[in-house]
Amino acid sequence: MWQWSSQIRAFRGHFNLYVPDLIFFGKSYTTRPERTELFQAQCVMKLMENLGVTKFHVVGVSYGGFVVYRLAQLYPNAVQKLTLVAAGVCLEEKDMEEGLLKVSDLATARSILLPQTTANLKTLMKLSFVKAPKMVPSCLLTDIIINMFADRRDERVELVNHLIAGRKVSDLPVIHQKTLIIWVEHDQIFPLELGNRLKRSCEKSGVSQLCLPRERDVIKLGMTCRVVIKT
């Protein structure tokens, strides 16, 4: 919840807000073997059905954006509008080999996105923040790894594998809801080219808008996997 505290304060006077943890984040988990964003979307929809919410808008950052895109695809009558923030939905596995991303292969991506060493965590911080802190005590970095990346790491590795391995833009389904795409021009995890690809894909239904805020105005949420649902 802390990752969305500023946004929640702005939204809560206008919407009913639901901010669920996705599977294998926070205290959410499953004993089922599925590890795709498709399954994550189905879980979110089941939650909303259990809460009696039938129509809503969604906001997803990073991995959460992959999930809400699938949510919009699977449940077009429920999802009214969506906002995708730095969500590399149009990522292809070959982008790593061709140099679009900062990593060259899936193994390196896993080691940085789910760091087990302070060196890899420093790399993640440099990629995630517009202005990463220059000096962070090693003991603090170790605590961050233990508290944010150690729990259910094997399952999260499987999430990354299913997200990237064999991914092609040509397989991405077209959605028809009004879509706002928010990107930072110099995003180092999901480069702006992925935002432009996503805009072109959404333009097939004529409902997309790409917004490029000034970097100093953007609150970077790192590798957050939150989904915000507004009704």
N, C-alpha and C positions, 0 to 999 in steps of 0.2 A: 504493500500500500504506500510506503514512503516514496516510491519512485514516481507516484502520480499525485502527491500531496498538493502541489501548486495547481495542477489542472483540476483536481477535484474541487478545490475551493472556488474556482471560476465557474465550474459547471453546475454545482449542486443547487444553486438557486434557480436553475432553469430546467433541469432534468432529474428524473429518478435514475440513480447511477448504480451499476453493478460492476464490480471490479474483481473478477475471478482469477485465481491462480490456475494456469494451465497445468496439464498432467505432468508430474515430476518436477514441479516448481512449487515453492511454499510447502504446504502440507497435502497437496493434491497428488494422488497416485492411482495406479490401476494394477490389477493382477493379470490383465489381458495382454496379449503379445503385440498389439498394434502400436506402431511408433510414428505414424504419418500425421501431417497436419490435417488430413481428411478426418482422421479419428478424433483429433483434438477438437475440430469444428463440431463433430457430432456430439461430443461430450458437452460443449458449451451450449448447444441447442437443447440438449436434454435437460440441462440445468434451467434454462429459461422456461421450458415447458413445465417443469416442476414448480417453478415460481409463478406460473400463470401468465407469463409475458408472451404475447403473440407477435408483436411488431416492435422493432427497435432500430436504432442507429448504432454503428460500431466504430471503434477506433482501435487500431493495432499498431504497435511499434516493433520494428525488427521482426523477430520470429512471430510475435503476436500478429503482425500484418499478414504473414503467410496464412495464419489460421483464419483471420476474419475474411480474407479473400475467398477461401474455401467455404466459409460460412455463407457468404453472399451467393456463391455459386450453387450450393446445395439447397439453400432456403430463400429463394428470391422473394417469396411472399412475406417472409418475416423480416428480412434485412431491408430497411428502407433506404439508407444512405451509409456510406462508409468512408472513413479517413484512414489512409495508409501512410505511416511515417517511417521513412528510411527502411522500407520493407523490400528486400531484394527478390520479390516474387518472380521477376523475369530473369533470375540468375540461371545460367547454364553451367554444367560441370566443366565444359571446355573453356569457360572464362578463366579458370585458374591456369590452365596450360598456356593460354594465349596472352597472359599477362595483364588482364583487366583488373584482377584482384591483387592484393598485397601478398597472398599466399599462392604457392604453385601446385599444391596437391591437397587432397582431402585430409591426410594425416596431419599436415601442418596446420590446417584450419582447425581441426579438433584440438590440437595442443594449445592453440592460442585462445579459442573461444571457451575452452574448458580447462584453464591453466592448472597445472599441478606444481609448478615451480614459480618462484618470485620473478625470474627472468621473463617467463611467458606472460605473467600477469602484468608486468611493466609494459610489455609489447601491446597487450590488449588495451591498457589504459592509454597509451600513445595513439592507438587507432580509434579509440572510442570518444575521446574528449577533444574539443577544439583547442583547449589549453590544458594539457595534462599536468598534474603537479610534478615538479622537477625532483623533489626529494621526499620520499616516503620511507619511513623506517621499515627495515626488513621484517621486524616482528609484527607490524601492522599488516604488511602484505601477506604474511603467513596466516594471520587471523582471518583475513578476507578469503583466502583460498579455503580454509577449513570451514568457514561459516557460509560461504556463498557457492562454492564449487565442488565440495567433497561429497555432499549428500546426493545420493542417487546418480552418481556420475556415469556409471555404466549405462543406465537408461538414457541419460542425456546424450551420450555418445551415439547411441542408436538413433535418437531423434535427428542429430546432425547428419548421420549417414543416410537416413531415409530422405532428408531434405535436399541433399546435394547430389548424391550418386545417381548418374544417368538423367539428370534433370535437363529438359529441353523447353525452350519457349514455345515451340510448335505444339507441345502437349498441353499448354496452359489454356483452360477453358475461358471463354469470354463471359464477363459479367455485364449486367445491364443496369445496375443501380448507379445513381449519381455518386461520383467518386472524387474525393479531394486527395491529392498526393502531395505530401510535404517532404522536402528533401533539403539537406544542406549541401551547398555546391561542392565543398571539399571533403565530403564524407569518405573516410578511408576504409571502412568495412564494406559498405555497399556503395560503390561509386555512382555519381550522378547519371552516368550512362544507363544504369539499371532503372533509374527513375524515368528517364526519357523513353526507354523501352516500354515500361509499364504504361506511361501516358499514351503511347502509340497503340498499345493493345486495347486499352480502355476506350480509345477514340473510335474503335470499330462500332461501338454502340452510341458514340457521340455524347458521352456523359462525364468526361474526365477534365480535371484542372490540375496543373502542376504548379505548386507554390514553392518559391525559393526564398525563405526568410534570410535576413542578415544573420551571419553565424553568431554574432555577439548577442543576438536576441533569442537564440535557441537554447533550451535547457536539454542537454544531452542526457538521455536515460540509459546510456551504455547498452548492455545486452539484455535489456528488460524483455520479458515475455508476457507482459500484461496485456489484457484485452479490456477496454472500457466499453460498457454497453449502456447506451442512453435511451430512455423511453419517455 
